[in-house]
């Protein structure tokens, strides 16, 4: 059972995440011969003030 965890900054619409989940699932089916019903994809929206780069939170840059 493939499990994919996608972490990205919040702000994408539900429709964008729906398309992303479908594309990831399709790629695993096509490339890895995974079963769609057994493929798990989790999308984690991360607030800008919880994500840092270069020692500074993105919300401060």
ChimeraX attribute file (.defattr): number of C-alpha atoms within 10 A of each C-alpha:
attribute: neighborCount
match mode: 1-to-1
recipient: residues
	/A:1	10
	/A:2	14
	/A:3	12
	/A:4	15
	/A:5	10
	/A:6	13
	/A:7	11
	/A:8	14
	/A:9	14
	/A:10	11
	/A:11	11
	/A:12	10
	/A:13	8
	/A:14	9
	/A:15	9
	/A:16	11
	/A:17	13
	/A:18	11
	/A:19	11
	/A:20	15
	/A:21	18
	/A:22	13
	/A:23	12
	/A:24	16
	/A:25	22
	/A:26	17
	/A:27	13
	/A:28	17
	/A:29	16
	/A:30	12
	/A:31	8
	/A:32	10
	/A:33	10
	/A:34	16
	/A:35	14
	/A:36	15
	/A:37	8
	/A:38	12
	/A:39	16
	/A:40	14
	/A:41	16
	/A:42	12
	/A:43	14
	/A:44	12
	/A:45	13
	/A:46	13
	/A:47	14
	/A:48	16
	/A:49	12
	/A:50	10
	/A:51	14
	/A:52	13
	/A:53	8
	/A:54	7
	/A:55	7
	/A:56	11
	/A:57	14
	/A:58	15
	/A:59	11
	/A:60	8
	/A:61	9
